[in-house]
Amino acid sequence: MADGSEQLQAPRDAVAAEPASVPDIGVPGTGSTTDAGLSLKELERRHIEQVVADSETLVEAAARLGIDTATLWRKRKRYGMK
């Protein structure tokens, strides 16, 4: 169709990528208390804390978080992390 009305379609064998793990952040109103009701800042702090703990260096942690090492340093300072 040369008139521009053709539709793009994914190959039949294409599978949507799924994350390796999805954190359980709880569902409000269900009694789940894992992370329900936390602010975005608290979720970010916990995520940074976990990634830093799981990484061998801060450079690796920053790369895993997709941020510059200076940004990671500032965020750790802001959240009072060592």
N, C-alpha and C positions, 0 to 999 in steps of 0.2 A: 504494500500500500504506500504509494509515493505521496499521498496527499497529507501525510502527517497524522493520520488517525489510527495508526497501528498502536497496539498496546504492548508494553513490555511485560514479559512473564518470566518468573524464576524457573530455572531448570527443574524438572520433575524430581530429580534426586537431591535437590538443595534442601538442607535442613537448617532451621533457624538455630543460631548459636545460643547455647544456654550457659549461664555462669556456672563455674565450678561449685560454688556454694553461695547460698543466699542467706544472709543473717536473719534470724528470727527476731523481728522487731515488735512482735505482739500485735494483737488486734484489739483496738479499744472496745470495751463493752463485753469482752469474752472472758475476762478474768485472767488473761495472760499478763504476767508481770515482768517478762524478760527485759524489754526495753520500751514498753508502751509508755507514752506520755513524756518521753525525753525530748528536750529541745534539739533543734538541728545542731547547735553548738556542742551540746553534750554528745550527740551521736558522732560528730566529727572528731571530738577529743578522744572518744573511745576507739574509733577506727584508727586514728593516727597512732595511739598508744599500742594497739594490737599489731599494726603493720611494723612499727619500730621494733617491738619485741620479737617478731617473727623474722626480722631482717638481720643480716650479719653486720651491716654498716648503715650509717645514716644516708649515704649516697644511694645504696640499694633501696632503702625505705622510700626515699624521695622519688626514685624512678618508679617503684611499684605504685606510689600514690599519684604519679603523673604530674609532680610539681618540682620546682627547682629546689636545690638544697637550702638556699637562703630562705625560701618560703617555708620550708619545713622547720628551719631554725626559728623563724618568727612565730609560727603557729605553736611550736613547743614552748617557747618563752611565754606566749600569751596564755596558754593553758597551764602554765606552771609545771611543766614536765622537765625531768632531768635528762 
